[in-house]
Amino acid sequence: MNMEYLTWFGYAASAIIALSMTMSSIVKFRWINLVGALSFSTYGFFIDAIPVMALNGFIATVDIYYLYRIYSKKELFSTLEVRGDNKYLLRFLEFNSKEIQKFFPGFSYNPEKNTISFFVLRNMNVAGIFLAHREDGHTLKVGLDYVVPQYRDYKNGHFIYHRLRDRFLKDEFEKVVVKSNSRKHSKYLSKLGFREAEENLFVKELK
């Protein structure tokens, strides 16, 4: 392979590994780091640098191992209902306020408005918060569906919008409505089966 191309390939591999270090999500970190490590291992092979190839091959193996553990392990999901004035809830919202504003620009906590307020627990660890209220009788309007960085793998959303579907139907909700003002949040909603009914407004039918 042309040495100039190899040099740029090495730069690209380095950039990918550097990018992985900026990921707050452990799943994204593992996937991007895996791509970077495989690229660098390939680069080491082509320039005949066995230590570079071996080290990054080992890193790629570690990434694959942990990705396997992440995707294969069984987790116990549950909800923890909380009152609007719950002190931990208030501290949780305060502590994560900057990140919440990134995904839910303009969010303001209004405890009197919430019909449903619960933490999502994964193996008894707090993975996220869900706040919503009843609107127009049979519509559940989501005010906040925030997931902490280490659990951003769509499993929280699947649990809420799929496994809790019967619970929402029992409470006579027919659809879920979410307003999205961020690209990442819109992508999250689309992945979970929401459709964009109008600009920035996503709807999921429960029936």
The 8 nearest C-alpha neighbors of each residue, nearest first, counted from 0:
[[1, 2, 5, 4, 45, 3, 46, 6],
 [0, 2, 4, 3, 5, 6, 45, 7],
 [3, 1, 5, 4, 6, 0, 46, 7],
 [4, 2, 6, 5, 1, 7, 8, 0],
 [5, 3, 7, 1, 2, 6, 8, 0],
 [6, 4, 2, 8, 3, 7, 9, 1],
 [5, 7, 9, 3, 8, 4, 2, 10],
 [8, 6, 10, 4, 9, 5, 11, 3],
 [7, 9, 5, 11, 6, 10, 4, 12],
 [10, 8, 12, 6, 7, 11, 42, 5],
 [11, 9, 7, 13, 8, 12, 14, 6],
 [10, 12, 14, 8, 9, 13, 7, 15],
 [13, 11, 35, 9, 15, 38, 39, 14],
 [14, 12, 10, 16, 11, 15, 17, 9],
 [13, 15, 17, 11, 12, 16, 18, 10],
 [16, 14, 18, 35, 12, 17, 13, 11],
 [15, 17, 35, 19, 13, 32, 18, 14],
 [16, 18, 14, 20, 15, 19, 13, 21],
 [17, 19, 15, 20, 16, 21, 14, 22],
 [20, 18, 28, 16, 32, 31, 21, 17],
 [19, 21, 17, 18, 22, 28, 16, 32],
 [20, 22, 19, 18, 23, 17, 28, 24],
 [23, 21, 28, 24, 19, 20, 27, 25],
 [22, 24, 148, 25, 21, 149, 28, 27],
 [23, 25, 149, 148, 27, 22, 26, 151],
 [24, 26, 28, 27, 149, 29, 23, 22],
 [27, 25, 29, 28, 24, 30, 152, 66],
 [28, 26, 30, 24, 29, 25, 31, 22],
 [27, 29, 19, 25, 22, 26, 31, 30],
 [28, 30, 32, 26, 27, 62, 31, 33],
 [31, 29, 33, 27, 32, 28, 26, 34],
 [32, 30, 34, 19, 33, 28, 29, 27],
 [31, 33, 35, 29, 19, 16, 34, 30],
 [34, 32, 59, 30, 36, 31, 35, 62],
 [35, 33, 31, 37, 32, 36, 38, 30],
 [36, 34, 16, 32, 15, 12, 38, 33],
 [35, 37, 55, 39, 33, 38, 59, 34],
 [38, 36, 40, 34, 39, 35, 59, 33],
 [39, 37, 35, 41, 36, 12, 40, 34],
 [38, 40, 42, 36, 41, 12, 37, 35],
 [39, 41, 52, 43, 37, 55, 42, 38],
 [40, 42, 44, 38, 39, 43, 37, 45],
 [43, 41, 39, 45, 40, 44, 9, 38],
 [44, 42, 52, 48, 40, 51, 46, 41],
 [43, 45, 47, 41, 42, 46, 52, 48],
 [44, 46, 42, 47, 43, 41, 0, 48],
 [45, 47, 43, 48, 44, 42, 5, 2],
 [46, 48, 44, 45, 49, 43, 52, 42],
 [49, 47, 43, 51, 46, 50, 44, 52],
 [48, 50, 52, 51, 47, 53, 43, 44],
 [51, 49, 53, 52, 48, 54, 43, 55],
 [52, 50, 43, 54, 49, 48, 53, 55],
 [51, 53, 40, 43, 49, 50, 55, 54],
 [54, 52, 56, 50, 51, 55, 49, 57],
 [55, 53, 57, 51, 56, 52, 50, 58],
 [56, 54, 58, 36, 40, 57, 52, 53],
 [55, 57, 53, 59, 54, 58, 40, 52],
 [56, 58, 60, 54, 55, 59, 53, 61],
 [59, 57, 55, 61, 60, 56, 62, 36],
 [58, 60, 62, 33, 56, 36, 57, 61],
 [61, 59, 57, 63, 58, 62, 64, 56],
 [60, 62, 64, 58, 59, 63, 65, 57],
 [63, 61, 59, 65, 64, 60, 29, 33],
 [62, 64, 66, 60, 61, 65, 67, 59],
 [65, 63, 61, 67, 62, 66, 60, 68],
 [64, 66, 68, 62, 67, 63, 69, 61],
 [67, 65, 69, 63, 68, 64, 62, 70],
 [68, 66, 64, 65, 70, 69, 71, 63],
 [67, 69, 65, 71, 66, 70, 72, 64],
 [70, 68, 66, 67, 71, 72, 65, 26],
 [69, 71, 67, 68, 72, 66, 73, 65],
 [72, 70, 68, 69, 67, 73, 66, 74],
 [73, 71, 68, 69, 70, 74, 67, 75],
 [74, 72, 71, 75, 70, 69, 122, 68],
 [75, 73, 122, 76, 121, 72, 71, 123],
 [74, 76, 122, 121, 77, 73, 123, 120],
 [77, 75, 121, 120, 74, 122, 119, 78],
 [76, 78, 120, 119, 75, 121, 79, 123],
 [79, 77, 119, 118, 120, 117, 80, 76],
 [78, 80, 118, 117, 81, 119, 77, 120],
 [79, 81, 117, 116, 78, 118, 82, 115],
 [82, 80, 117, 116, 85, 79, 83, 118],
 [83, 81, 85, 84, 80, 116, 110, 88],
 [82, 84, 110, 85, 81, 111, 116, 113],
 [83, 85, 82, 86, 110, 89, 88, 81],
 [84, 86, 88, 82, 87, 83, 81, 89],
 [87, 85, 89, 88, 84, 90, 91, 83],
 [86, 88, 90, 89, 85, 91, 92, 84],
 [89, 87, 91, 85, 86, 90, 92, 81],
 [88, 90, 86, 92, 91, 87, 93, 85],
 [89, 91, 93, 87, 92, 88, 94, 86],
 [92, 90, 88, 94, 89, 93, 87, 95],
 [93, 91, 89, 95, 90, 94, 96, 88],
 [92, 94, 90, 96, 91, 95, 89, 97],
 [93, 95, 91, 92, 96, 90, 97, 89],
 [96, 94, 92, 93, 98, 97, 99, 91],
 [95, 97, 99, 93, 98, 92, 94, 100],
 [98, 96, 100, 99, 95, 101, 94, 93],
 [97, 99, 101, 100, 96, 95, 102, 103],
 [100, 98, 96, 101, 102, 97, 103, 95],
 [99, 101, 104, 103, 97, 98, 102, 96],
 [102, 100, 98, 99, 103, 104, 97, 181],
 [101, 103, 99, 100, 181, 104, 184, 98],
 [104, 102, 100, 106, 99, 101, 105, 180],
 [105, 103, 100, 106, 101, 102, 180, 99],
 [104, 106, 103, 107, 100, 101, 180, 99],
 [107, 105, 104, 103, 100, 108, 99, 142],
 [108, 106, 105, 109, 142, 104, 100, 103],
 [107, 109, 110, 106, 92, 142, 112, 143],
 [108, 110, 111, 112, 107, 113, 83, 142],
 [111, 109, 83, 112, 113, 108, 84, 82],
 [112, 110, 109, 113, 83, 114, 108, 84],
 [111, 113, 110, 109, 132, 114, 131, 133],
 [114, 112, 132, 131, 115, 110, 111, 130],
 [115, 113, 132, 131, 133, 112, 116, 130],
 [114, 116, 131, 113, 130, 132, 117, 129],
 [117, 115, 130, 129, 81, 80, 113, 131],
 [118, 116, 80, 79, 129, 81, 128, 78],
 [117, 119, 128, 79, 78, 127, 129, 120],
 [118, 120, 78, 127, 126, 128, 77, 125],
 [121, 119, 125, 123, 124, 77, 126, 76],
 [120, 122, 76, 124, 123, 75, 126, 74],
 [121, 123, 75, 124, 74, 120, 76, 77],
 [124, 122, 120, 121, 125, 77, 75, 76],
 [125, 123, 121, 120, 122, 126, 119, 127],
 [124, 126, 120, 127, 119, 123, 121, 118],
 [127, 125, 120, 119, 147, 146, 150, 124],
 [128, 126, 146, 119, 145, 147, 118, 125],
 [127, 129, 118, 145, 144, 119, 117, 146],
 [128, 130, 144, 117, 143, 116, 118, 145],
 [131, 129, 116, 143, 142, 115, 141, 113],
 [130, 132, 141, 142, 115, 113, 140, 114],
 [133, 131, 114, 113, 140, 139, 115, 112],
 [132, 134, 139, 138, 114, 140, 136, 135],
 [133, 135, 138, 136, 139, 140, 132, 137],
 [136, 134, 137, 138, 133, 139, 140, 172],
 [135, 137, 134, 138, 133, 172, 171, 139],
 [138, 136, 172, 173, 135, 171, 134, 139],
 [137, 139, 134, 174, 172, 133, 135, 175],
 [140, 138, 175, 133, 132, 134, 176, 172],
 [141, 139, 176, 132, 131, 175, 177, 138],
 [142, 140, 131, 177, 143, 130, 176, 139],
 [141, 143, 131, 130, 140, 144, 177, 132],
 [144, 142, 130, 129, 141, 145, 131, 128],
 [145, 143, 129, 128, 130, 146, 142, 141],
 [144, 146, 127, 128, 143, 129, 147, 99],
 [147, 145, 127, 126, 151, 148, 150, 128],
 [146, 148, 127, 126, 149, 150, 145, 151],
 [149, 147, 24, 150, 151, 23, 146, 25],
 [148, 150, 24, 25, 147, 151, 23, 26],
 [151, 149, 148, 152, 147, 126, 146, 24],
 [152, 150, 148, 153, 149, 24, 146, 147],
 [151, 153, 154, 150, 26, 155, 24, 149],
 [154, 152, 156, 155, 151, 157, 187, 191],
 [155, 153, 157, 156, 152, 158, 151, 150],
 [156, 154, 158, 157, 153, 159, 119, 146],
 [155, 157, 159, 153, 158, 154, 160, 191],
 [156, 158, 154, 161, 160, 155, 159, 153],
 [157, 159, 162, 155, 156, 161, 160, 154],
 [160, 158, 156, 163, 157, 161, 162, 155],
 [159, 161, 157, 164, 158, 156, 163, 162],
 [162, 160, 164, 157, 163, 158, 159, 156],
 [161, 163, 158, 164, 159, 160, 157, 165],
 [164, 162, 159, 166, 161, 165, 160, 158],
 [163, 165, 161, 167, 166, 162, 160, 168],
 [166, 164, 168, 167, 163, 169, 162, 161],
 [165, 167, 169, 163, 164, 168, 170, 162],
 [168, 166, 170, 164, 169, 165, 172, 163],
 [169, 167, 171, 165, 172, 170, 166, 164],
 [170, 168, 166, 171, 167, 165, 172, 164],
 [169, 171, 167, 168, 172, 166, 165, 137],
 [172, 170, 168, 169, 137, 173, 167, 136],
 [171, 173, 137, 168, 167, 138, 170, 174],
 [174, 172, 205, 137, 206, 138, 204, 171],
 [173, 175, 204, 205, 138, 203, 172, 139],
 [176, 174, 139, 203, 202, 140, 138, 204],
 [175, 177, 202, 140, 201, 139, 141, 203],
 [178, 176, 201, 141, 140, 200, 179, 202],
 [179, 177, 200, 199, 201, 180, 176, 141],
 [178, 180, 199, 181, 185, 200, 184, 177],
 [181, 179, 199, 104, 103, 178, 182, 102],
 [180, 182, 184, 183, 179, 102, 185, 103],
 [181, 183, 185, 184, 186, 180, 179, 102],
 [184, 182, 186, 185, 181, 187, 102, 188],
 [183, 185, 187, 181, 186, 182, 102, 179],
 [186, 184, 182, 188, 187, 183, 179, 189],
 [185, 187, 183, 189, 184, 188, 190, 182],
 [188, 186, 184, 190, 185, 189, 183, 191],
 [189, 187, 191, 185, 193, 190, 186, 184],
 [188, 190, 193, 186, 192, 191, 187, 185],
 [191, 189, 187, 188, 192, 186, 193, 153],
 [192, 190, 188, 189, 193, 187, 157, 156],
 [191, 193, 189, 190, 194, 188, 203, 202],
 [194, 192, 203, 189, 202, 188, 201, 191],
 [195, 193, 201, 202, 196, 189, 203, 192],
 [194, 196, 201, 197, 200, 202, 193, 198],
 [197, 195, 201, 200, 194, 202, 198, 199],
 [198, 196, 200, 195, 199, 201, 194, 202],
 [197, 199, 200, 195, 196, 201, 179, 178],
 [200, 198, 179, 178, 180, 197, 201, 195],
 [201, 199, 178, 197, 198, 195, 196, 177],
 [200, 202, 195, 177, 194, 196, 193, 176],
 [201, 203, 176, 193, 194, 175, 196, 195],
 [204, 202, 193, 175, 174, 205, 194, 176],
 [205, 203, 174, 206, 173, 175, 202, 193],
 [204, 206, 174, 173, 203, 164, 168, 175],
 [205, 204, 173, 174, 168, 172, 164, 203]]
